[in-house]
Amino acid sequence: MNHFMEPRSVAIIGISRRTGPGSYNLMENLLYYGFKGKIFPINPQAKKILGFQAYPSIKEIPEPVDLAVISLPRELVIPNIRDCAASRVKAVIVVSQGFADADDKGKALQYEMTAIARENGLRILGPNTLGVVNNFHNFTTSFMPLNKEEAPVGMICQSGLFFVGARNFTGKIGKGIDIGNACDIGFYECLQYLGQDPDTKIIAIHMEGLAQPKEFLSLASRVAGEKPIVVFKTGQSAAGARAAASHSGSMAGDYDIYRSALKRAGCLFLDEDGQMGDAVTTLLHQPLLKGKRIAVITITGAGGIIASDALERNGLELAHLSKETILSVAELSPEWMPLGNPLDLWPAVMKHGIQKVYGRTLKAALADPDVDGILCISVALDTRKFGFLDVSEGLNESASTERRKPVVVWLYGPNRSEIAGRIEREKRMTCYETIERAAWSLALLRERHRFLEKCAT
């Protein structure tokens, strides 16, 4: 996979002479990315493209090429792959569509493509792909503009959607591989690469279908012992499975079987697109949950009830708080206030202020041996008018630097973005859009801990 992810030279076959907005010029994107290797544009109708000498075919390039990227009408792809094989190119990315994702002729062309690869020791990524992105190597083969951001997250997907829309799914990605129709390179090879990659700490996967289930699951069980793997499997419904077949030529398979097999292999299985970003952020910034006992700290009784239901739905439970924890809140609360878990702090906040009360309570919960994790609920108002209800400083001062227990937060009110940014500043706590997602994220940390415990025995 190094030829795909860290090439020293790349030939772009079928590169357009058009540049600028709306041209979708892959080479222009690559130059903008800051790629320092050699670039060979292939276009028989041009002498130069973007200041680089153009060649009529890859066979005319006078030196070895690590990677060829083909973006041509489908009927021209096979002859050019043969030229790549004759020129001893080891890696080819086929951007073009119209193969197994299309009609019978396209399926036959893709079969021929695969046969050429196997006969010549050539590896092919695609067809029907944006290719790869490697922000640590200033390299991309995407014809769509991407944000260049170094992050310890590696993405394997079957759609360029997860590159272009990374912020909507995983958040920042450092490396990504779009396998497209996966005629040759598939999930197995990509997981093998990212599993050994020192820049990648978490692996996120979008999966429509899986061609090598036995080999992949065996590899996943080994990689998951070192790095978290989160999998978002699409094609859950009959309609979704049909759409997957027409999108990438993938056989979606039985969803429940996929779920069971991937979870047994240690993958963290996602049912909804919104879970991917939560999963990646949680695993990057929160310690694992060693038990299932959760303390809920809230300034709204209704929020505490919602949290209790959400925790139970996700296989967690309310902790039985120690006497010391209860006493620390009781000393600040009116004597008539009954205290338990959830801990409703509002009467104490009215007397002593939110920062003092919340900070003291969080410290007590973190020190409580009967608590494995904490879910905090607070308000987020305009700090210019209601700065006295800003909980962020109280939480930041009290959150443990040792990070032995996860602390997740849900905020309600019109100023959630600003307050959440302050709370997450030190990367000790993580804020979520809903209480349900906060509880689910705690359960994810519990699932990861249990898998690693199993690996250790």
Secondary structure, 3 states (H helix, E strand, C coil): CHHHHCCCEEEEECCCCCCCCCCCCHHHHHHHHCCCCEEEEECCCCCEECCEECECCHHHCCCCCCEEEECCCHHHHHHHHHHHHHCCCCEEEECCCCCCCCCHHHHHHHHHHHHHHHHHCCEEECCCCCCEEECCCCEECCCCCCCCCCCCEEEEECCCHHHHCHHHCCCCCCEEEECCCCCCCCHHHHHHHHHHCCCCCEEEEEECCCCCHHHHHHHHHHHCCCCCEEEEECCCCHHHHHHHHHHHCCCCCCHHHHHHHHHHCCCEEECCCHHHHHHHHHHHHCCCCCCCEEEEEECCHHHHHHHHHHHHHCCCEECCCCHHHHHHHHCCCCCCCCCCCCEECHHHHHHHCHHHHHHHHHHHHHHCCCCCEEEEEEECCCHHHHHHHCCHHHHHHHCCCCCCCCEEEEEECCCHHHHHHHHCCCCCCEEECCHHHHHHHHHHHHHHHHHHHHHHC
